[in-house]
């Protein structure tokens, strides 16, 4: 692991044909692009590199994220965009799931599930619903057709939602427990880090005494799907992200190259700490740092 020199950056540019970018903290923070992000993605496209965007944030669908990125100046298609909400939906589709899913999450997660034919209970429909504690015997009625609890970031999490999901999981051993991601925190604004989906997942682990199947980073499902769909070799793929425990670990565990940018949750001190066991191949201050090699790239670097 070393801070990337121009030589290191040039070697990476020549070696990797597919570039997989995290969003929050890597290409944008809140509603602002990281300086140089647009220009570097355009440089990759100029040389016919394949570009993909992968986020663990399940609150938005692929279409919404692609539209946001395009509006910010980086052209992106839905086919290039992968979210942990899409991963949950794609997994249920692959196993032929035909029951209902109880959703702790927001519109983007429900949108992706419905797109593959999964009927959803909860999610935004349970926003503001509360347990009636005035009753002598408070009770939450659960749909018996629920066969999976799918958990993503829910900024409107409530005790009612947690109780509903707990009943589904604790009273039905065949009910699947799927976590879009277990991120502890996320960059949902420039000024602060916010509690992530991992807080909702942890609450349900505690109440149900069950462990979820993880579908977002660092689990392999998204990269497996991406490589198979787009016919990409892992040793020709590099993951660029700001989180050691998701982005970088994801790349390392799944045979891809890795580059950590320090524009998000990871500081250089944390990266170089003796206690850190996740080591990217390269690291740099931010994505714009790659632009230092713009005029050094040989013409034969174009992917045919």
N, C-alpha and C positions, 0 to 999 in steps of 0.2 A: 504494500500500500504506500503510495506516495502522492504528493501534490503534483498535479499534472504539469509537465513542461510542454512547450510547443511540440517537441518531438513525440512525446507521449500522446498528445491530442491528435497529431497527424497519423500516427500508427493506428489509433483507434478509428479514426475516420476511414482509413483505408481497409482496416480489417473487418468492420461490421457493416453489413448490408441492411439490417433492420434496426431501427432505433425506437425504443419503447420508453416514453416519457410519463412520469407521474405528473399530476396537475398542480394541486395545492402545494405551494412552497418550492415548486420546481419551474413551472411555466408561469404561474400566477400566484399572487397573494391577495386574497379577497377578490376585489374586482379590478386589480391592476396587474398588467403583465410584468414579469421580471425583465429588466433591460436586456436586450439582445436575444430574447427568446424567439421573437418573430423572425429576425434575420437569420438565426441559426437553423430554424426549421426550413426556411426558404432555401438556405444553402444545401441542406440535405436533399431536398426535393430536386434542386437543380442538377445534382449528381445522381438522380434516380434512386436514392436510398428510400426504403420503405419506412414510413413513419407511423407510429401508433401512440395512442394516449390511454393510460390505464390509471383509474382512480379507485380508491377504496370507498369514497364517499357514495353512499347508496341513496342519497336524498333526491338525486336527479337521474333521469334516464340518459341513455346514450344520445338520443336526438337533442335533448336539452343541453347537454354538455357540449356537443359538437356545435350547436348554434351559438352558445356563449363564447366558445373559443374563436369561432369564425367572426363574430361581432367584435371581438377584441383585436382582430387582425391576423390570426393564424387560421388559415383555411383548414377545416377538418370535416370529414364525412362521418356518418354514423358507423360505417364499416371499419373505420380506423379507431373508433372510440370503444373502450371497454370499461365497464363499471362493475362494482361488486354486486349491484342490483341485477345487472344482466347475467352475471355468473350464477346467481341463485336461480334465476329463471331458466337459464340454459341447462343447469344441472337437473332441475325437475323435469324438463323436457326430455333429456337423455334417458331418464329412468322410467318414462311413461307415466308420470304422476297424474292421477285422475281425481284426487280428493280436493278439499279446500285447504287454503293456507291462511293461518292467522298471522297477520303482519304487524310487527312493531317496526314502524318506519314511516316514510313520507310518500308523496305522490310518485316520485321517480321509481321507487321499488314496486309499488302497485302497478304502475304503467308497464314495467318490464314483465312482471308476472302475468298480467292480463294478455300481453302480446303473444304469449305461448299457450294461452288457453287455461291458465290457472285461475280459478275463482277465489277471490280474496275476501277475508273477513278482517275487520279491524282497520289498521292503518289510519288514514285521515278520517274515515267514517267514525272512529272512536275518539276523535279529538274532542276534549271537553266532557266526555262521559265520565261520571263519577260513581263510586259505590255509595249507595244510600245507607248511611250509618244510622239513620233515625229508626230503621226497622229493628225489631227485636232480634231477628236472625238475618243479618246482612248476607246477601247471596249474589253471586255472579253466574248467570246462565251461559253455558258454553255450547257452541254448535257441535253436535256429535260427529259431523262429517269432516271436521278439521283433521288433516293427516300430516300437517307440517306447521311448525312455528318458524317463521323467517324473520330474523332480527337484523335491522340496519340502524343507522343513526336516526333517532326520533327526537326532535327538539321540543316535542309536545308530550314526552313520556309522562305517564301517570300511574298511580297505584292500581287503578282499574285495569289498565293494559297489562301491567305486570301480573296481576292476579289471574286475568283471563289466560295469558300464556302459561302461567304456572300450572293451572288446572289442566290445560291441554297436555302438558308434558308429564306431570306427575301422575295423572290418572289414566294415561294411555301409553304403554311402553312402545307401541308401534308408531306413535307420532314422532316424526323427525324433528330434530332441533338443528336448524341451519343458521349460521352466523355469516352475514355478508362480510364483516371484518371485526377485528377486536382492537382497533386503534384506540389507544388511551386518550389521545388528544388530537385536535385538528385545527388547521388554519382557516377559520371561517370569516375572519376579518384581519386586517393588517395589524391592529393594535394588540390583539390578544390571541392566546391559544384557548381552545374550548374543549370541554369534556367530549370525548368521542363515543363511537358506537360500542366500544369495549365496556363502557360503564353499564349499558343496558344488557349486554351479553353476560357480564359478571353477575348482575343482579339475578338473572334467570338461572345461571349455574348454581348460585347459592340457594335459590328457592326450590328448584326442581331436583337438585342433586344429580344433574346430568351434564355431560360435556357435549358441546355442539360440534357439528361438522363445519369447518371453516372453508369458505369458497373464495374469498378475496385474497389479496397478498398477505402473507407469503406462501399460501397454499398454491399448489401447482395448477389448479383447474384453469385459470385464465390463460396462462402461458401455453398450456397444452392445447387449448381451444384455438388460440391465436396462431400458433405454429402450424397446426393441422389445417386450419381454414385457409391460411395464406401461403402454405408450403414454404415455411421458413426454417432454416437450420438453426438450432440453438447456439452453436458455436459461432454463428454469424450475426448473433443478436446481442445488443447491449441494452441494459436497463439503466436509465438515468433518473435518480430520485433523491429526495432529501431525508428520507427516514431509513435508519439502519435496520430497524426491526421489521420493516415491511419491504420497502423497495429493494434495498441492498441484499438483505437475507433472501428475498424472493429470487433475485438473479443468481446468487451463489448456489442456492439449493437446487436450482433448475438448469444449471449448466450454461448460463448466459454471462456475458461480460457485465461489469458494474462500474458506475461512476456516481459518486455521491457529491451533490452540490450543497453548499453551506448556506443557502438562501432560505431554508425552511427551519425545521425543528432541530437539526443537528448542528452543533457548534464544532469548531476545529478542536477545542479542548476535549469535548466528549469523544470525538472520533479518535484522537490520539491517546486517550486515557488507557492506562494499563488494564482497566476493568472492562474495556470494550473488546468483545470477541468477534465482532462482525467487521471484516476488513474489505472494503471495495478495492477494485483494481486501481482506480484512480479517484482523486477528489479535486475539487476546485471551488472557488468562491461562489460562482453562479453560472448558469447556462451560457450567459454572454461571453464568458471567458474563452469559449471555443472559437470565437470569431478572430482570435489572434492568428489563426492558421489560414484564414480565408485566402490569402494570396500565395500560400505555399502548397496548395493542393494540386497534385499532378493531374493532367487531363485524362490519364488512363484510370482514374479513380471512379469513373462513371460506371454504375451497375448496368449491365446489358440485359 
